[in-house]
Amino acid sequence: MAWTQGDVWRATVPLPAGAVVEYKYVLMDASGHPASWQRGNNCVLAVGDPVLEIEAADGSKGAAVQVLDNWEGSPGAAVVAGGVATTREARLAAWAGSVAAARGELSGARLALATAAAAAAAAREQATALRAALADAEAGRLAAVKAADGLRAANAALRARAADDGASIRAALAHAARLMGGAAA
């Protein structure tokens, strides 16, 4: 951290959006060893979703969340995001509420997915039954076409036989008429 006027220490720390982080301040001596730890429990900060997008000098982007803590670690230290001040506790409660809401949405989505999966399975079964019925109908159509072809062939054979029989009968009648005509004369 860097000291600024008014005995204010500042640091910029990249944190992932949506995370909850735990931290504590410690004073280091000149040799880099801990000289004094902040009293009390660790501080907990719900970073939350990006509220105010900023662009750093290196071109990276992030959300600006300012935490105004005190060395005593008193509850209620301010957190400012998007110009709105609140407490770490309130941000944590809001984060917990959004997690609970997201879980509810996830449960609803899972139920909708299960319903859609059941409907898809029923549609697949119906499609399978329709394909089987179509295959049966096609087999029946092919059998009917084959039977019709057989009947056409039988009809053509009967016509040819009838034509032959008619020619034979006409020839027999003509022969009989000649015979009868010759016997009468």
Secondary structure, 3 states (H helix, E strand, C coil): CEEECCCEEECCCCCCCCCEEEECCEEECCCCCEEEECCCCCEEEECCCCCCEEECCCCCEEECEEEECCCCCCCCCEEEECCEEEEHHHHHHHHHHHHHHHHHHHHHHHHHHHHHHHHHHHHHHHHHHHHHHHHHHHHHHHHHHHHHHHHHHHHHHHHHHHHHHHHHHHHHHHHHHHHHHHHHC
